[in-house]
Amino acid sequence: MVYDVIIIGGGPAGLSAGIYAKRAMMNTLLIEKLGVGGQIMKTHLIENYPGFPEVSGMDLMQKMEEHVKKFDLDIKFSDVQQIKDGGDVKTVVTSEGEFETKSVIIATGTNPKKLGVPGETKFTGKGVSTCATCDGFFFTGKDVALVGGGDSAIVEAIFLTKMVNKVYVIHRRDELRAEKINQERAFKNPKIEFVWNSNLQSIEGTDTVEKIVVQNKLTGETTEIQVGGVFMYVGIEPGTDFIDADKDEAGFLITGADLSTSIPGIFAAGDCRTTLLRQVATAVGDGALAAVSTERYIAHLE
Ligand code: NAP
């Protein structure tokens, strides 16, 4: 069987593409590695997705999953390893076998970046985390550190203050890149202490995290801070290793206005492509546009 479209990734972009593709009566398969939802499942509070003034990432994605079920979207759980471009028919190679399709939508989103400091890997799962929503509870009443100054860092720092005693936000500059509304909330929160112009140098402990070492970039001074956990929010990298289409320096797929990549018939949607804004609202819009573009591409083929 040759599918009309295979969507790779089951986050907001992939599920939105699935709804549009099914409603266009396309023979559609969605392939997801682990479970539908994507990175947004790690966000405890979303306030900028229209129609949902306050919703957790988990609740929103549960609703999107229910929504795609209404259209009987075929979902397979498998790891995509390669896309073989045979022109009009492409082969998506996965850990569970190969699937043929006329078009592909890549909606693989992003993964959290690592800093590469000593102790980061050793203590992952033993005090180092990239998900405050999942792991924050384990640090109830403790002091923790959080690295980064973007939206993820600041939103999750605020969330952590509900359970921990104190959050040290370690940031390499003296200015945050997070949305202004999130900055204001963090500055007003008495449980958050900012450690500005500073780099995390190491994470130390015996069995679990006990302290971090931080260096001030302006003075060169090194300080130890006693913490029971470290949350890493130093940015994201795209899940695009398996595809050879044109990418920017950081690996994000370069797309045209119709979300086509440099390979005809392969489109990209959501956070894995070069874009000015990475939000649920933009990912969902991308998914819709990519599905319509694949429909036009297939019509053109025929
Ligand atoms: P991000 O916006 O790229 O921020 C990464 C942060 O980590 C920045 O503050 C950056 O510092 C810092 N950083 C990067 N490399 C570092 C290094 N080597 N050492 C120390 N610090 C380092 O990533 P994100 O916060 O995960 O957000 C990803 C995307 O999702 C963004 O587009 C964001 O707007 C979006 N998002 C939105 C919301 C929302 O509620 N609206 C929530 C979550 C995510 P510099 O600032 O100095 O570069």
Residues whose N, C-alpha, C, O or C-beta is under 5 A from the ligand:
A	BS01	NAP	G148 G149 G150 D151 S152 A153 R172 R173 R177 Y233 V234 G235 I236 R278
